[in-house]
Amino acid sequence: GPAYVDRGPSLVFQGEVIDFQPPTRLTFYQATRSSVLMFDAGMNINIDYTLHPTAVGTRVERTLSLDTLGVFTLLQPLLRYAIRQENERILQQMKAHLEAA
């Protein structure tokens, strides 16, 4: 699928759309490799959006799977917390944007 680059504040992810089934499903794969204090580190992330119609609109379900490599494995609890916070921020922005349209 289409490839993209996601530049965050401290990491750059190479991404790809791996599943697109309009209007109900969109799945991305993102990977990053870096070094932390001269130790190899990396992450592989799958992000899946599934849209479910409801009586009053649409429910958006976002699931994420995380595979850490190298020193990021030791940091996984912190990474999961940060990713959870980012997920909430993204979903709130999506909701605000869609409700404003």
Buried (B, 14 or more C-beta within 10 A) or exposed (E): EEEEEEEEEEBEBEBEEBEEEEEEEBBBBBBBBBEEEEEEBBBBBBBBBBBEEEEEEEEEEBEBEBEBBBBBEEBBEEBEEEBEEEBEEEBEEEEEEEEEE
